[in-house]
Amino acid sequence: MSIKSILIGSLILGIAIIVGSFYFVFRTKTEDLSNKFPYNEIINKTLKTQQECFITLHKHSLEHPYILDITDTNFYETANPIYKLPRGTSLKIEKTKAFTTPVSGATHSIVLGSVYVSELKETVKFELFWGENPTYGLYDYDDNYDIYPLAPWQEEALPFKYFWDGRIEPHDWEAWNSL
């Protein structure tokens, strides 16, 4: 082997390592949440909406093209029509995932499913952001917890903080929403 071929081989190997490193660091990571509470209670079920909600095509969707929400205030940056789903609409829940974005490291819990939209005369795939971690995982393990705001199929939000160490404490949504 000549020095020239060793240098070229080393250069190619170095470039491959750098490109591979960028791929692993800057890719969106996903985790299946389907077996974790409270998601495991809704997977593979058809749930009826308990209040009117809204759905639209959205450019910031992560897996399915439509985003579902209880209000239409989160649909900024969309020029697409926003469809209203009446109370009693059937939602078929398929799975849930956590998406961790590469740059910020923020994790979003997403419920994935499908719903019939009468204005479109078709069943569309949707995602719904459900579940928050107000501690952002920045503190000790004992201090981290998740909360679950009102979802379309619920009459009221889950009233607890679910700590990562297994503890459960009451959560005051009224005080939380007044902040």
C-alpha positions as CSV (number, residue, x, y, z in Angstrom):
1,M,0.0,0.0,0.0
2,S,1.2,3.4,-0.8
3,I,1.0,6.5,1.4
4,K,-1.4,8.0,-1.1
5,S,-3.9,5.2,-0.7
6,I,-3.6,5.2,3.1
7,L,-4.3,9.0,3.2
8,I,-7.3,8.6,0.8
9,G,-8.6,5.7,2.9
10,S,-8.1,7.7,6.1
11,L,-9.8,10.7,4.6
12,I,-12.8,8.7,3.5
13,L,-13.0,7.0,6.9
14,G,-12.9,10.3,8.7
15,I,-15.6,11.8,6.5
16,A,-17.8,8.7,7.1
17,I,-17.4,9.1,10.9
18,I,-18.3,12.8,10.8
19,V,-21.3,12.2,8.6
20,G,-22.4,9.3,10.7
21,S,-22.0,11.3,13.9
22,F,-24.2,14.1,12.5
23,Y,-26.8,11.6,11.5
24,F,-27.0,10.1,15.0
25,V,-27.0,13.4,16.8
26,F,-29.3,15.4,14.5
27,R,-32.0,12.8,13.8
28,T,-35.5,12.8,15.4
29,K,-35.7,10.0,17.9
30,T,-38.9,8.1,18.6
31,E,-40.1,5.9,21.4
32,D,-43.2,3.8,21.4
33,L,-45.4,4.8,24.4
34,S,-48.3,2.3,23.6
35,N,-47.6,0.1,26.7
36,K,-47.2,3.0,29.1
37,F,-50.0,4.6,31.3
38,P,-52.2,6.3,30.3
39,Y,-51.7,5.6,26.6
40,N,-52.1,1.8,27.1
41,E,-55.7,2.5,28.1
42,I,-56.6,4.0,24.7
43,I,-54.6,2.0,22.2
44,N,-56.6,0.0,19.6
45,K,-59.8,1.5,20.8
46,T,-62.5,3.7,19.2
47,L,-63.2,6.6,21.5
48,K,-66.0,9.2,21.2
49,T,-65.2,12.9,21.5
50,Q,-66.7,14.5,24.6
51,Q,-66.4,18.0,23.2
52,E,-66.2,19.6,19.9
53,C,-62.6,19.6,18.4
54,F,-60.8,20.7,15.3
55,I,-58.6,19.1,12.7
56,T,-56.4,20.5,9.9
57,L,-53.5,19.6,7.6
58,H,-50.4,21.1,9.3
59,K,-46.8,21.5,8.1
60,H,-45.5,20.8,11.6
61,S,-47.1,17.3,11.9
62,L,-44.5,14.6,12.7
63,E,-46.0,11.4,11.3
64,H,-49.6,11.8,10.1
65,P,-50.6,14.8,7.9
66,Y,-53.4,16.1,10.1
67,I,-53.3,17.6,13.6
68,L,-56.2,17.2,16.0
69,D,-56.8,19.6,18.9
70,I,-59.6,20.8,21.2
71,T,-59.1,24.4,20.1
72,D,-58.1,25.9,16.8
73,T,-55.7,28.4,18.5
74,N,-52.7,26.1,17.9
75,F,-53.2,26.0,14.2
76,Y,-51.2,29.1,13.4
77,E,-49.1,28.9,10.3
78,T,-51.7,27.0,8.4
79,A,-53.5,28.2,5.3
80,N,-55.4,25.0,5.1
81,P,-59.1,24.7,6.0
82,I,-59.8,23.9,9.7
83,Y,-62.6,21.3,10.1
84,K,-64.8,21.1,13.2
85,L,-65.5,17.7,14.6
86,P,-68.7,17.5,16.6
87,R,-69.2,15.9,20.0
88,G,-69.7,12.2,19.6
89,T,-67.2,11.8,16.7
90,S,-65.4,8.4,16.7
91,L,-61.6,8.5,17.0
92,K,-59.8,5.3,16.2
93,I,-56.6,5.4,18.3
94,E,-53.8,3.3,16.7
95,K,-50.6,4.0,18.7
96,T,-48.6,6.6,20.7
97,K,-45.1,7.8,20.3
98,A,-42.6,10.2,21.9
99,F,-40.7,12.3,19.4
100,T,-37.5,13.9,20.6
101,T,-36.4,16.7,18.2
102,P,-32.7,16.9,17.4
103,V,-31.7,20.5,18.1
104,S,-33.8,21.5,21.1
105,G,-34.0,18.0,22.6
106,A,-37.7,18.6,23.4
107,T,-39.9,15.5,23.6
108,H,-43.5,15.6,22.4
109,S,-45.9,12.8,23.2
110,I,-48.2,12.1,20.2
111,V,-51.4,10.0,19.9
112,L,-51.8,8.7,16.4
113,G,-55.1,7.7,15.0
114,S,-57.8,8.2,12.3
115,V,-61.1,10.0,12.1
116,Y,-63.8,10.4,9.5
117,V,-64.1,14.0,8.4
118,S,-67.5,14.6,6.8
119,E,-66.5,17.7,4.9
120,L,-63.8,15.7,3.1
121,K,-65.9,12.5,2.9
122,E,-63.0,10.4,4.0
123,T,-61.1,9.0,6.9
124,V,-57.9,10.8,7.6
125,K,-54.8,10.0,9.8
126,F,-54.2,12.4,12.6
127,E,-51.9,13.1,15.5
128,L,-52.7,14.8,18.8
129,F,-50.1,16.2,21.2
130,W,-51.1,14.7,24.6
131,G,-49.0,14.7,27.7
132,E,-46.6,17.3,29.1
133,N,-43.4,17.2,31.1
134,P,-43.3,20.6,32.9
135,T,-40.0,19.7,34.5
136,Y,-38.4,19.1,31.0
137,G,-36.3,16.3,32.5
138,L,-33.8,18.8,33.8
139,Y,-34.0,18.0,37.4
140,D,-33.3,14.9,39.6
141,Y,-35.3,11.9,38.6
142,D,-37.5,12.2,41.7
143,D,-38.6,15.7,40.6
144,N,-39.7,14.8,37.0
145,Y,-43.4,14.3,36.3
146,D,-45.9,14.2,33.5
147,I,-49.3,15.7,33.3
148,Y,-52.1,15.0,30.8
149,P,-54.4,17.9,29.8
150,L,-57.9,17.4,28.6
151,A,-58.1,15.2,25.5
152,P,-61.0,15.1,23.1
153,W,-62.4,11.8,24.5
154,Q,-62.3,13.0,28.1
155,E,-64.8,14.9,30.2
156,E,-62.0,16.3,32.3
157,A,-58.2,16.1,32.3
158,L,-56.3,13.5,34.4
159,P,-56.1,15.1,37.9
160,F,-52.7,13.9,38.9
161,K,-48.9,14.5,38.4
162,Y,-47.4,11.2,37.4
163,F,-43.8,11.2,38.8
164,W,-41.2,9.2,37.0
165,D,-40.3,7.4,40.2
166,G,-43.9,6.1,40.4
167,R,-45.5,8.6,42.8
168,I,-48.8,10.3,42.1
169,E,-49.8,13.6,43.4
170,P,-52.9,15.7,42.8
171,H,-52.6,18.3,40.0
172,D,-54.7,21.5,40.1
173,W,-55.5,22.3,36.5
174,E,-57.4,25.5,37.4
175,A,-54.4,27.0,39.1
176,W,-52.1,25.7,36.3
177,N,-54.2,27.3,33.5
178,S,-54.3,30.6,35.3
179,L,-50.5,31.0,35.1
